[in-house]
Amino acid sequence: MKKFVIGIFAFLFATSLFSQELAAVRKDDQFGFINKQGEMVISPQFSKVGNFNDGMAAALQRDLWGFINTSGDWVIQPTYDRVKAFNSGYALVLMEKNWNYIDKEGKVMNMPSSDKKFDFNEGVAFINREKRIGLINAEGTVIIEPSYQTIKAFNNGYAKAKKNDMWGMIDKKGGVFIPFEYDAVSDYNANGVIARKGESHGIIVNGSFNIVGGASKVWDFHGDAKLTYAKVEKKIGFVNNKGEWVIQPQFIKARAFNNGMAPVMNDKKQWGYVNEAGEMAIAFSFRDAEVFGDNGLAPVKEKKLWGFIDKTGKVVIPMSYDITSGGFSMFSKNNIKGFNDGLARVRFNKSWGFLTEKGQPLGGEWYQNAELFSK
């Protein structure tokens, strides 16, 4: 019984360790990783690192790349000239001028031939032969023979693709989700896929192309938002997925709805926030503004620096910071500005770190660089 209890405890500890989110930070010119409590769980010791993905992160030692786990232990020794991040259990690695897939034990995997190798994403990867793109699964089975001009990254099980110079959308089994009859389509969103057919801009929902009257551009839906923004001539308003104007075009610029409000700019180049009824919820008074986070805080800019407001427009974190959506790592692909899961990545006096919702630096520390949290 005692051995059983110890075994369960070890399993739970290992599971917790594997699932924790860590962020790469650079201190004294070396990279390590912190947890969401601000504790340095992997001491700064690497000249370069990637973000954690699939529980492993790339790390550089003596000009060679390998992979570490969330304890900082080498799982795959540094033996490669270049590497990509793990995804779906595989990573691409370069050794002796050849790219190959390896699994989490470092074993080279045999995959169907391809003129170029692509990262796995959502359990699938592209293959390229004679300038045509196909699809394989994680077992190396060809799902789609190379026949498409282009297939973009999968998003929630679907990917936009181009065939015979027209765009449509496929699923991960190779089925056609949206027929190839559009001049452009957006990434998948459950509320609708933005598309263009000739001069008509609209939204595809349940197989129907709902045209947005007069629109010269329609932006992608954001997350679970029921409205997205669209442009008529030089003015921007908001539409639903039926293509109906819910908020008439009247703004110079706009960003997505989240948490019930969207940033909008007037002709005086001031930003404020509109609610889903089209009412100005926060007056035009900022030099720049980003979408509200799920915690009810949004980044806003006055003069050259950013702070955060609540949904009443009250400044709760002063304008003292720089923010950016990009990271420093070659592996970084994030586009998040402001708060994400209770922390905001910011720059303060030429150093980087994370703000808590109380406006305090996480762990009381600032770093040379800081990446977003991942696992």
C-alpha positions as CSV (number, residue, x, y, z in Angstrom):
1,M,0.0,0.0,0.0
2,K,2.8,2.4,0.9
3,K,4.5,1.8,-2.4
4,F,1.2,2.4,-4.2
5,V,0.8,5.8,-2.4
6,I,4.4,6.8,-3.2
7,G,3.8,5.8,-6.9
8,I,0.6,7.9,-7.1
9,F,2.4,10.9,-5.6
10,A,5.3,10.5,-8.0
11,F,2.9,10.3,-10.9
12,L,1.0,13.4,-9.8
13,F,4.2,15.3,-9.2
14,A,5.5,14.4,-12.7
15,T,2.2,15.3,-14.3
16,S,2.2,18.6,-12.5
17,L,5.8,19.3,-13.5
18,F,5.1,18.4,-17.1
19,S,1.9,20.6,-17.4
20,Q,3.3,23.7,-15.7
21,E,3.8,26.7,-18.0
22,L,7.2,28.2,-18.1
23,A,8.6,31.4,-19.7
24,A,12.1,31.9,-21.1
25,V,13.9,34.9,-19.6
26,R,17.5,36.2,-20.2
27,K,19.6,37.3,-17.2
28,D,23.3,38.1,-17.3
29,D,23.3,37.1,-21.0
30,Q,22.0,33.6,-20.3
31,F,18.6,32.1,-20.7
32,G,16.6,30.2,-18.1
33,F,12.9,29.7,-17.3
34,I,10.5,31.0,-14.7
35,N,7.2,29.7,-13.6
36,K,4.0,31.7,-13.1
37,Q,4.9,32.4,-9.5
38,G,8.0,34.2,-10.8
39,E,10.4,31.5,-9.5
40,M,13.5,30.6,-11.5
41,V,12.9,26.9,-12.0
42,I,15.6,26.4,-14.7
43,S,18.6,28.6,-13.9
44,P,20.1,30.8,-16.7
45,Q,22.7,28.7,-18.4
46,F,21.8,28.6,-22.1
47,S,22.9,31.1,-24.8
48,K,19.6,30.5,-26.8
49,V,16.4,28.7,-26.1
50,G,13.0,28.1,-27.7
51,N,9.6,28.2,-25.9
52,F,8.3,25.0,-24.4
53,N,6.0,23.0,-26.6
54,D,4.9,19.4,-26.1
55,G,6.7,19.6,-22.7
56,M,10.1,20.2,-24.3
57,A,12.1,23.2,-25.3
58,A,15.1,23.6,-27.6
59,A,18.3,24.9,-26.0
60,L,21.7,25.8,-27.4
61,Q,25.0,24.6,-25.8
62,R,28.4,25.1,-27.4
63,D,26.8,26.0,-30.8
64,L,24.7,22.8,-30.9
65,W,21.0,22.4,-30.2
66,G,19.2,19.8,-28.1
67,F,16.0,19.6,-26.1
68,I,15.4,19.9,-22.3
69,N,12.3,19.1,-20.2
70,T,10.6,21.3,-17.7
71,S,13.1,20.2,-15.0
72,G,16.0,21.6,-17.2
73,D,17.4,18.1,-17.9
74,W,18.7,17.2,-21.3
75,V,16.2,14.8,-22.8
76,I,17.9,14.9,-26.2
77,Q,21.5,15.9,-26.1
78,P,22.8,18.9,-28.0
79,T,23.9,17.4,-31.3
80,Y,22.1,19.4,-34.0
81,D,23.0,22.4,-36.1
82,R,19.4,23.7,-36.1
83,V,16.1,22.6,-34.7
84,K,12.4,23.4,-34.8
85,A,10.0,23.1,-31.9
86,F,8.3,19.9,-31.0
87,N,4.7,19.5,-32.1
88,S,2.4,16.4,-32.2
89,G,5.3,14.4,-30.8
90,Y,7.9,15.3,-33.5
91,A,10.5,17.9,-34.2
92,L,12.5,18.8,-37.3
93,V,16.3,18.8,-36.7
94,L,19.2,19.7,-39.0
95,M,22.4,17.6,-38.9
96,E,25.0,17.4,-41.6
97,K,22.9,19.6,-43.9
98,N,19.9,17.2,-43.7
99,W,16.6,17.9,-42.1
100,N,14.9,14.9,-40.4
101,Y,12.0,14.3,-38.0
102,I,12.8,12.9,-34.5
103,D,10.5,11.7,-31.8
104,K,10.8,12.6,-28.1
105,E,13.6,10.0,-27.6
106,G,15.7,11.4,-30.4
107,K,14.9,8.6,-32.8
108,V,14.9,9.5,-36.5
109,M,11.5,8.8,-38.0
110,N,10.9,7.6,-41.5
111,M,8.4,9.7,-43.3
112,P,7.2,9.9,-46.9
113,S,9.6,11.6,-49.3
114,S,9.2,15.4,-49.7
115,D,11.2,18.1,-51.5
116,K,10.9,20.1,-48.3
117,K,10.1,19.1,-44.8
118,F,7.4,21.0,-42.7
119,D,6.7,21.2,-39.0
120,F,3.9,19.0,-37.6
121,N,0.8,20.9,-36.5
122,E,-2.4,19.5,-35.0
123,G,-1.1,16.0,-35.8
124,V,-0.4,16.5,-39.5
125,A,2.4,17.9,-41.7
126,F,2.7,19.0,-45.3
127,I,4.7,17.2,-48.0
128,N,6.0,18.9,-51.1
129,R,6.6,17.2,-54.4
130,E,7.1,19.0,-57.8
131,K,5.8,22.3,-56.3
132,R,2.5,20.7,-55.1
133,I,1.5,20.3,-51.4
134,G,0.0,17.2,-49.7
135,L,-0.6,16.0,-46.2
136,I,0.6,13.2,-43.9
137,N,-0.4,12.2,-40.4
138,A,1.8,11.5,-37.4
139,E,2.1,7.8,-38.4
140,G,3.6,8.9,-41.8
141,T,0.5,7.9,-43.7
142,V,-0.3,10.1,-46.8
143,I,-3.7,11.6,-46.2
144,I,-3.6,13.8,-49.3
145,E,-1.3,13.2,-52.3
146,P,0.6,16.4,-53.3
147,S,-2.0,18.1,-55.5
148,Y,-2.6,21.6,-53.9
149,Q,-0.8,24.8,-54.8
150,T,-0.9,25.8,-51.2
151,I,-2.1,24.6,-47.8
152,K,-1.9,26.9,-44.9
153,A,-1.5,25.9,-41.2
154,F,-4.4,24.0,-39.6
155,N,-6.6,25.9,-37.1
156,N,-9.0,23.9,-35.0
157,G,-9.0,21.1,-37.5
158,Y,-9.3,23.1,-40.7
159,A,-6.9,24.7,-43.2
160,K,-7.4,27.1,-46.1
161,A,-5.9,25.7,-49.3
162,K,-5.5,26.8,-52.9
163,K,-6.2,24.6,-56.0
164,N,-6.5,25.7,-59.6
165,D,-5.9,29.3,-58.5
166,M,-9.0,29.3,-56.3
167,W,-9.2,29.1,-52.5
168,G,-11.3,26.8,-50.3
169,M,-10.8,24.9,-47.0
170,I,-10.1,21.3,-46.1
171,D,-10.2,19.2,-42.9
172,K,-7.4,16.9,-41.6
173,K,-8.8,13.9,-43.3
174,G,-8.5,15.6,-46.7
175,G,-12.2,16.3,-47.0
176,V,-13.3,19.6,-48.6
177,F,-15.0,21.8,-46.0
178,I,-15.4,24.9,-48.2
179,P,-15.4,24.4,-52.0
180,F,-12.6,25.9,-54.1
181,E,-14.5,28.8,-55.6
182,Y,-13.2,31.8,-53.7
183,D,-10.5,34.4,-54.5
184,A,-9.5,34.5,-50.8
185,V,-10.5,32.9,-47.5
186,S,-9.5,33.5,-43.9
187,D,-8.5,31.0,-41.3
188,Y,-11.2,28.9,-39.7
189,N,-13.4,30.4,-37.0
190,A,-16.5,28.7,-35.6
191,N,-18.5,32.0,-36.1
192,G,-17.6,32.2,-39.8
193,V,-14.9,32.2,-42.4
194,I,-14.2,35.5,-44.1
195,A,-14.0,35.2,-47.9
196,R,-13.9,37.2,-51.2
197,K,-15.5,36.2,-54.4
198,G,-14.8,38.6,-57.2
199,E,-15.6,42.1,-55.8
200,S,-17.9,40.7,-53.1
201,H,-16.6,40.4,-49.5
202,G,-18.6,38.2,-47.1
203,I,-18.7,35.5,-44.5
204,I,-19.1,31.7,-45.1
205,V,-21.4,30.1,-42.5
206,N,-22.8,26.6,-42.9
207,G,-22.0,26.6,-46.6
208,S,-23.6,29.9,-47.4
209,F,-21.7,33.0,-48.5
210,N,-23.2,35.9,-46.8
211,I,-22.2,39.1,-48.6
212,V,-21.5,42.2,-46.5
213,G,-23.1,45.0,-48.5
214,G,-20.7,47.6,-49.8
215,A,-17.7,46.2,-47.9
216,S,-14.2,46.5,-49.4
217,K,-12.6,44.5,-46.6
218,V,-13.8,42.2,-43.8
219,W,-11.5,41.2,-41.0
220,D,-11.4,37.8,-39.3
221,F,-13.6,37.0,-36.3
222,H,-11.7,37.1,-33.0
223,G,-12.1,34.2,-30.6
224,D,-15.7,33.8,-29.6
225,A,-16.8,37.3,-30.6
226,K,-20.1,37.4,-32.5
227,L,-19.2,40.6,-34.4
228,T,-16.2,41.4,-36.6
229,Y,-15.2,44.7,-38.3
230,A,-15.5,45.6,-42.0
231,K,-14.7,48.6,-44.1
232,V,-16.8,50.7,-46.6
233,E,-14.7,53.2,-48.4
234,K,-12.7,54.8,-45.6
235,K,-15.0,54.0,-42.7
236,I,-15.2,50.9,-40.5
237,G,-18.1,49.4,-38.7
238,F,-19.1,45.9,-37.3
239,V,-21.1,43.1,-38.8
240,N,-22.5,39.7,-37.7
241,N,-21.9,36.5,-39.5
242,K,-25.1,37.0,-41.5
243,G,-23.3,39.9,-43.2
244,E,-25.6,42.4,-41.5
245,W,-24.3,45.8,-40.3
246,V,-24.8,45.9,-36.5
247,I,-22.7,49.0,-36.0
248,Q,-22.7,51.3,-39.0
249,P,-19.3,52.3,-40.6
250,Q,-18.2,55.4,-38.8
251,F,-14.7,54.8,-37.5
252,I,-11.2,55.4,-39.0
253,K,-9.7,52.3,-37.5
254,A,-10.9,49.4,-35.3
255,R,-9.8,46.2,-33.6
256,A,-11.6,43.1,-32.5
257,F,-14.4,42.7,-30.0
258,N,-13.4,40.8,-26.8
259,N,-15.1,40.8,-23.5
260,G,-18.0,42.9,-24.9
261,M,-16.0,45.9,-26.2
262,A,-13.8,46.8,-29.2
263,P,-11.2,49.6,-29.6
264,V,-12.1,52.2,-32.3
265,M,-10.5,55.3,-33.6
266,N,-12.2,58.6,-34.6
267,D,-11.1,61.1,-37.2
268,K,-9.1,63.0,-34.6
269,K,-6.9,59.9,-34.2
270,Q,-8.1,59.2,-30.7
271,W,-9.0,55.8,-29.5
272,G,-11.9,54.7,-27.3
273,Y,-14.1,51.7,-26.9
274,V,-17.5,50.8,-28.4
275,N,-19.9,48.1,-27.0
276,E,-21.9,45.6,-28.9
277,A,-24.9,47.9,-29.0
278,G,-22.8,50.5,-30.9
279,E,-22.6,52.8,-27.9
280,M,-19.3,54.5,-26.9
281,A,-18.5,52.7,-23.6
282,I,-15.2,54.5,-23.1
283,A,-14.7,58.0,-24.6
284,F,-12.1,58.8,-27.3
285,S,-9.1,59.8,-25.3
286,F,-6.1,57.5,-26.0
287,R,-3.3,57.6,-28.5
288,D,-3.6,53.8,-29.1
289,A,-5.7,51.0,-27.6
290,E,-5.7,47.2,-27.7
291,V,-8.5,44.6,-27.1
292,F,-9.7,43.8,-23.6
293,G,-8.3,40.7,-22.0
294,D,-10.5,38.1,-20.4
295,N,-9.6,39.6,-17.0
296,G,-11.4,42.9,-18.0
297,L,-8.2,44.9,-18.5
298,A,-7.0,46.5,-21.8
299,P,-3.7,48.1,-22.8
300,V,-4.0,51.8,-23.7
301,K,-1.4,54.3,-24.7
302,E,-0.9,57.9,-23.8
303,K,2.1,59.8,-25.3
304,K,4.8,57.1,-25.7
305,L,3.9,54.6,-23.0
306,W,1.2,52.1,-22.2
307,G,-0.9,51.3,-19.2
308,F,-4.1,49.4,-18.5
309,I,-7.7,50.4,-17.9
310,D,-10.7,48.5,-16.6
311,K,-14.1,48.4,-18.4
312,T,-15.2,51.7,-16.9
313,G,-12.2,53.4,-18.5
314,K,-10.4,53.9,-15.2
315,V,-6.6,53.6,-15.3
316,V,-5.7,50.8,-13.0
317,I,-2.0,50.4,-14.0
318,P,-0.2,53.6,-14.9
319,M,1.2,54.5,-18.4
320,S,4.8,53.4,-17.7
321,Y,5.4,50.5,-20.1
322,D,6.1,49.3,-23.6
323,I,4.2,46.3,-25.0
324,T,4.7,44.2,-28.1
325,S,3.1,41.1,-29.6
326,G,6.4,39.7,-30.9
327,G,8.9,37.7,-28.9
328,F,12.7,37.6,-29.1
329,S,13.1,33.9,-29.8
330,M,13.4,32.5,-33.3
331,F,10.7,30.1,-32.2
332,S,8.3,32.9,-31.1
333,K,5.0,33.2,-33.1
334,N,2.8,34.9,-30.6
335,N,0.6,37.9,-31.3
336,I,-0.7,38.6,-27.8
337,K,-0.6,42.1,-26.4
338,G,-1.7,42.8,-22.9
339,F,-2.9,40.3,-20.3
340,N,-3.0,36.5,-20.9
341,D,-4.0,34.2,-18.1
342,G,-3.4,36.9,-15.5
343,L,0.0,38.2,-16.7
344,A,1.1,40.8,-19.2
345,R,4.4,40.9,-20.9
346,V,5.8,44.4,-20.8
347,R,9.0,46.5,-21.1
348,F,10.0,48.8,-18.3
349,N,13.2,51.0,-18.4
350,K,14.8,48.8,-21.1
351,S,14.1,45.6,-19.3
352,W,11.3,43.0,-19.8
353,G,9.1,41.1,-17.4
354,F,5.5,40.3,-16.5
355,L,3.0,42.4,-14.7
356,T,0.4,41.0,-12.4
357,E,-3.1,42.3,-12.4
358,K,-2.1,44.5,-9.4
359,G,0.5,46.2,-11.5
360,Q,3.4,44.5,-9.8
361,P,6.4,42.8,-11.6
362,L,6.1,39.1,-11.3
363,G,8.5,37.9,-8.7
364,G,9.8,41.5,-8.3
365,E,12.2,40.8,-11.3
366,W,13.0,42.4,-14.6
367,Y,15.1,40.7,-17.3
368,Q,17.0,41.4,-20.5
369,N,14.4,39.4,-22.5
370,A,11.2,37.6,-21.7
371,E,9.1,35.3,-23.8
372,L,5.4,34.3,-23.2
373,F,4.5,31.4,-21.0
374,S,4.1,28.0,-22.7
375,K,4.3,24.3,-21.9
